[in-house]
Each structure stands twice: as C-alpha cells, then as structure tokens.
Amino acid sequence: MIQIKILGDGCPECTLLEEITREVANSMGIEAEFETVTDTDQIMEYPILSTPGLVVQGDLVSYGRIPAKTEIEDWFKEAI
C-alpha cells in the first residue's frame, strides 16, 4: 500500500490534486492510503514553499502546482 499525503489548507487546487491522485491510483490498481495535511506546522516539516504539496511514501514529489497524471504515475511506479 502506498502512503500519500496532500499538503494544503483545503483550497480548490489541493482538492483537485487529491482527486487527480486518487484517479491515477485507481486506474493503476494501486492501493493507497490518503491523508490530507492541513496543519501548517506539519506542512512546514517538508521543504515546501507553496501548496498544494504531494508526498508519496514520505518523499515530497511536488509542490505549488498540479502535476500531470503521467508524472504521478511515474512517482507511483518508483514507489512500488
């Protein structure tokens, strides 16, 4: 199972990132546990300058943008 964290305050971009990431996981048949992190102190534990942020298996892979589905697929492939 892949651990995924969405870092952000619940803004529309954060919600969109979670939707896209869930869609990619489902299309790849990957079991994933999602956690939405809205606490600023917890978000700042990562080297992040802006939200939304995406953490896969403990590694910050993206922040400040909505990555392409192909990028998310590649990160999932690396994680499994």
HELIX and SHEET records of a PDB file:
HELIX    1   1 PRO A   12  MET A   28  1                                  17    
HELIX    2   2 THR A   40  ILE A   43  1                                   4    
HELIX    3   3 LYS A   69  ALA A   79  1                                  11    
SHEET    1   A 4 ALA A  32  VAL A  37  0                                        
SHEET    2   A 4 ILE A   2  LEU A   7  1                                        
SHEET    3   A 4 GLY A  53  VAL A  56 -1                                        
SHEET    4   A 4 ASP A  59  TYR A  63 -1                                        
END                                                                             
